[in-house]
């Protein structure tokens, strides 16, 4: 259930517009569960597109701390500045790619309550949104890559991304580990 799609043929297909209905909310729930599942592994994911778990609809989820930002039909209204960062992707095992992304983006989308939203995103948030919206257009980091390197394991991938991208990613990983520990504690309290 938590396996991410890795078939490049499938990943290269464009996703269809999403309606906020029962089916989409069910997909959204599965996306949250998938992100939470990966949080307890050596290759945590900070965002996900619906087509990575087999649903060809324009839905993405970004993690903001322990909060999910749910975006239906996201569109980049404004993109500004540019920065080169090393990216990995749960759907592209063993590869890290040097990609160029905007430093700032303004994203229009519909939320899970069917309300229109506008969200400004800086740095990592901007990179994540662009990476996920690319997935909806059938574009992966291999298509964007200026330089691709292959690593031996998912753990090594995470380590390479942290060492090449600096403090921003180290902070993200520390936060994800703290959250994973918190959710384990919460689990043991419930039991
Ligand atoms: Zn990806």
Boltz pocket constraint, residues with backbone or C-beta under 6 A from the ligand:
constraints:
  - pocket:
      binder: B
      contacts: [[A, 88], [A, 89], [A, 90], [A, 91], [A, 131], [A, 135]]
      max_distance: 6.0
